[in-house]
């Protein structure tokens, strides 16, 4: 991955800011996710491949798990009558 492609990806993601030094695509940089105010380290290559804020990703996973658990419980109640 070229340096320019990392910064082009950042330009399309205005909720993320980068303030630091880019070394290469495998050396972590610090990004700041504006909506949740989280600063986190990430490899530019990982960001380029779609990985984003770990805090928001965990919240989304927990919400999906909750939905799945509620769905399972509803189906169980329907089956049991």
C-alpha positions in Angstrom: 0.0 0.0 0.0 1.3 3.4 -0.9 1.3 6.3 1.6 -1.1 8.2 -0.7 -3.7 5.5 -0.6 -3.8 5.6 3.2 -4.3 9.3 3.2 -6.9 9.0 0.4 -8.9 6.6 2.6 -8.6 9.0 5.5 -10.0 11.8 3.3 -13.2 9.7 2.7 -13.6 9.1 6.4 -14.0 12.7 7.9 -14.9 11.3 11.4 -11.2 10.2 11.7 -8.2 12.4 12.2 -4.5 11.6 12.0 -1.8 13.6 13.6 1.5 11.9 13.7 4.2 10.4 11.6 3.6 7.8 8.9 6.4 5.3 8.7 5.0 2.4 6.6 1.8 0.4 6.2 2.7 -2.1 9.0 3.8 0.4 11.6 0.9 1.6 13.8 -0.2 5.2 13.7 -2.6 6.9 16.1 -6.0 7.9 14.8 -8.7 9.8 16.6 -12.4 8.9 16.1 -14.2 12.2 16.6 -17.8 10.9 17.4 -16.7 8.8 20.4 -13.6 10.8 21.2 -11.3 7.7 21.1 -7.7 7.8 20.2 -6.4 4.3 19.1 -3.4 2.8 17.4 -3.9 1.0 14.1 -1.8 -0.2 11.2 -2.5 1.9 8.1 -3.0 -1.4 6.2 -5.7 -2.5 8.6 -7.5 0.9 8.2 -7.3 0.6 4.5 -8.9 -2.9 4.7 -11.9 -1.5 6.7 -11.0 -1.8 10.3 -12.1 1.2 12.3 -12.6 2.4 15.9 -12.4 -0.5 18.3 -14.7 1.1 20.9 -17.5 1.6 18.4 -16.9 -1.9 16.9 -17.3 -3.4 20.4 -20.5 -1.4 21.0 -21.9 -2.7 17.7 -20.9 -6.3 18.5 -22.6 -6.0 21.9 -25.8 -4.6 20.3 -25.8 -7.4 17.7 -25.4 -10.0 20.4 -28.2 -8.5 22.4 -30.5 -8.6 19.3 -29.5 -12.2 18.7 -30.1 -13.2 22.3 -33.6 -11.5 22.3 -34.4 -13.3 19.0 -33.4 -16.6 20.4 -35.5 -16.0 23.5 -38.6 -15.0 21.4 -38.3 -18.2 19.2 -37.9 -20.3 22.3 -41.0 -18.9 23.8 -43.0 -19.5 20.6 -41.8 -23.1 20.4 -42.6 -23.8 24.1 -46.0 -22.1 23.7 
